[in-house]
Amino acid sequence: MDVNGVRRIDSGQHGIPGQNTTAPGMGEGQAEFYKMFQQRAKDGLNFSKHATKRMNERGIAVDNQLMSNLEHAVEDARKKGAKDVAIIGAQGIFIVNVPNNTVVTTMSQNDMRERVFTNIDSAVIM
């Protein structure tokens, strides 16, 4: 799957065939929201156009391991109530808007010297 210019390999089927995807007692509006929520969770982490451009400029490659690590870091931050998080790893720093599940920008290790990060409320070390 290609998300905003970042290639991502889909692991295959999601959910159980024939499984009811709505909870008992849900109204039509709630069921639609539930389906949208499930689709969003299934899609995983997204990259903004700006983040994709920065990754290309800075030579940051995203492989399955990095994507998995980023997704786990975002989930850990989400559990702690983070909204905008700096995820710091060997490949660089990824600034992620947690509610939108979107990487908004990134920089490589070489670009991190003497940089100031604003508008984040949390940091996760990978």
Residue pairs with C-beta under 8 A, 6 or more apart in sequence:
1 7
1 8
1 9
1 10
2 8
3 43
3 44
3 46
3 47
4 46
4 47
4 48
4 49
4 51
4 52
5 47
5 49
5 52
5 56
6 47
6 52
6 55
6 62
7 62
8 44
8 62
8 67
9 64
14 42
15 21
15 38
21 34
21 35
21 38
22 30
22 31
22 34
22 35
23 34
26 34
40 101
43 101
44 67
44 71
44 101
45 67
45 70
45 71
45 74
45 96
45 101
45 102
45 103
46 100
46 101
46 102
46 103
47 55
47 102
47 103
48 102
48 103
48 104
48 105
50 104
50 105
51 94
51 95
51 102
51 103
51 104
51 105
51 106
54 60
54 105
54 106
54 107
55 61
55 62
55 106
58 92
58 106
58 107
58 108
58 110
58 111
59 108
60 91
60 92
60 106
60 108
61 91
66 89
66 91
69 89
69 126
70 87
70 94
70 96
70 103
70 126
73 85
73 87
73 96
73 124
73 126
74 85
74 87
74 96
74 98
74 101
76 124
77 85
77 87
77 96
77 98
77 122
77 124
78 98
80 122
82 98
82 121
82 122
83 97
83 98
83 99
83 121
83 122
84 95
84 96
84 97
84 98
84 119
84 120
84 121
84 122
85 95
85 96
85 98
85 120
85 121
85 122
85 123
85 124
86 93
86 94
86 95
86 117
86 120
86 122
86 123
86 124
87 93
87 94
87 95
87 96
87 123
87 124
87 126
88 123
88 124
88 125
88 126
89 125
89 126
90 109
90 126
91 108
91 109
92 106
92 107
92 108
92 109
92 111
92 112
93 106
93 107
93 112
93 117
94 103
94 105
94 106
95 103
95 104
95 105
95 106
95 117
95 120
96 102
96 103
96 104
97 104
107 115
